[in-house]
Amino acid sequence: MTAESGPGAERDASGATTATAPGDALTPGDALTPGAGPTTAAPFDAIALGTAIQRRIGVKTSRDEPLARFTTMRVGGPADLFATVHNIHELRAILRFARSRQISYTLLGRGSNVVIADAGIRGLVVQNRAEGSKVDGETYHAEAGVPMARAATETQRAGLSGLEFGLAIPGTVGGAVWANAGAHESDIASIIESADVLLADGTERRLAIDELGLGYRESRFKQPAGVDVASTNGAPDDLVLAATFRLQPADEATIKLRLDEIRRWRQAHQPLGLPSAGSVFRNPASGPSAGALIDELGLKGRRIGGAVVSEKHANFIVNDQKGTAADVRALADDVRAEVLATTGTTLEFEIVFLGDWPTTAGSAP
């Protein structure tokens, strides 16, 4: 869950987001509203900007950094400029820097629900590794970069139940909030108490659950439905910095048994160990699941280049033969088109296509 792009949002549940920063105002990015950035911006000088970031913020940068290794699908070209932040202070500083310089940037979580274009991502890519966390009574507070699987095991050791489903979420806390990620009959909305958010005006607020706009795989941090993130250069208004979860006391051994059950289920039903971006499509509001629709059409095993529809779970595309991002997207579009033509159901993408895609690539979610 965490993906993010733009002036600063956390998308992952890896997510990612991208956008052009509007002047001195702080605008977010792990996920996406149509961009409202300036129509003119200074030319992107990776050398000068990288030097300034290292000098002013103390964060190392690299140019033309290949991004495939930072995603679970293992595809994607280079970032013009790349930086990894390790705490909230660095995250705030680099976002303020990017926005004040009107720099187009993408905030990347664990890269678990994104497919980055073979041409890469223009501008600055910030990898979020702000991973502070603490247990306080029956609450668990985690910064946006904390992996959800770690959150599940940390709270188990503290004797707190409710985050077990996080073991099945390969992204970050920030991305999970962004997507209202869920699995095993639970989701973020069922346990979150509040989120610490960087607002568009540069201020920070702690938002209660009723201010987060949570729905099925939705939140206030996402861009409006129907906008193809691959063809926009925008960001949502707010960025998740951290979240607090209200959990229930329980026996550690009992919680561990539940975690073991989830591990076994995933091993039996999902193509673990192969590069993928998780579920490709959202489940329709009614009727069969996306995986069931794809399976009923006999599309398991369909291949384009190095990408193939998983034989284990039809809603997964795996990159089992060193495929390209173009292979993955072409296969996803092919599956989507066949489901529509045969069943009349339009599947919406759950994964996000980021970066410099050809204008003809893909279709709207």
Secondary structure, 3 states (H helix, E strand, C coil): CCCCECCCCCCCCCCEEEEECCCCCECCCECCCCCCCCCCCCCCCHHHHHHHHHHHCCCCEEEEEECHHHCCCCCCCEEEEEEEECCHHHHHHHHHHHHHCCCEEEEECCCCCEEECCCCEEEEEEEECCCCEEEECCEEEEECCCEHHHHHHHHHHCCEECCHHHHHCCCEHHHHHHHCCEECCEEHHHCEEEEEEECCECCEEEEEHHHCCCECCECCCCCCCCCCHHHCCCCCCCEEEEEEEECEECCHHHHHHHHHHHHHHHHHHCCCCCCEEEECECCCCCCCCHHHHHHHCCCCCCEECCEEECCCCCCEEEECCCCCHHHHHHHHHHHHHHHHHHHCCCCCECCEEECCCCCCCCCCC
